[in-house]
């Protein structure tokens, strides 16, 4: 992790940082299919073997869990790690290696002056499982069109992100001037947590018909651009509209009525997390007991890694069998893979897909 980028919460520097990470992944390797962004507040609900059966979460290398275990983090409202110096940068959690579901590729952690964000490219490898036939052309991006009073509330205000031109961090600024609603494209919003295909993110970076750049410039003054940029691009591009699956593959609980941030999950939410069939859940308080329950009952994790068929070491004397890595194309899908299969069946149904990028006129 070399260059640091100043990131302003809710500002366009957040999407700029994400686009830079995508560009780095495109530059470094041809051998991946999906781009996944995850935060320090995410936790896996399936093991590596179960996720390998979905291919898009399949094999990175094997240093992410170690890396996150050593990073001192906090569980912030804005899903980024707090900037700091060594031991003063946050806390070391026994659940610090929250992403032992996946293995790091080469670039995925982008360091910002605010902290680190997990940005992942998934490699192209077959696995012969029940879910290996999931199309690599599908983008998992929860989305809905902005219309009515929300359109006026979200689209007319103009914000300025100081991170675009200042060297020191400060909050976004609101202008008194308001702008007209766009007429050349429709605005969409949704979850900031996405799983995007290589072909779609290439389109966003290269923008051969200029729409991604046009929309990016529009979102330079839009509040919380990560919750709208990709959504608006994909739903205004005929080539990709049919690939948008409106689900972020997370279990997230909200208060009623919803507040600005989702509710922190506890033991009371454990059954709902399982029943959601989602491979990820968020967000969690530091070392909440529910994380231990997930480790024990869903991940089978007693040491640093959730054990998979690729772990061929000895367990004698409490040793970590995953310290010896076998053939990483061998796996044993369990209940997690079955749950994920159920979710995929629902998301790929004609009824669900008929709502892709639906508009209100």
Secondary structure, 3 states (H helix, E strand, C coil): CCCCECCCCCCCHHHHHHHHHHHHHHHHCCCEEEEEEECCCCEECCCHHHHHCCCCCCCCCCCHHHHHHHCCECCCCCCCCCCCCHHHHCECCCCCCCCCCCCCCCCCEEEECCCEEEEEEEECCCCCCCCCCCCCCCEECCEEECCCHHHHHHHCEEEECHHHCCCCCCCCEEEEEECCCCCCCCCEEECCCCEEEHHHHHHHHHCCCCHHHHHHHHHCCCCCHHHCHHHHHHHCCHHHHCCEECCCCEEECCCCCCCCCCCCECHHHHHHHHHHCCCEEECECCCCHHHHHHHHHHHCCCCCCCCCCCECCCCHHHCCHHHCECCCCCCCCCHHHHHHHHHHHHHCCHHHHCCCCCCCC
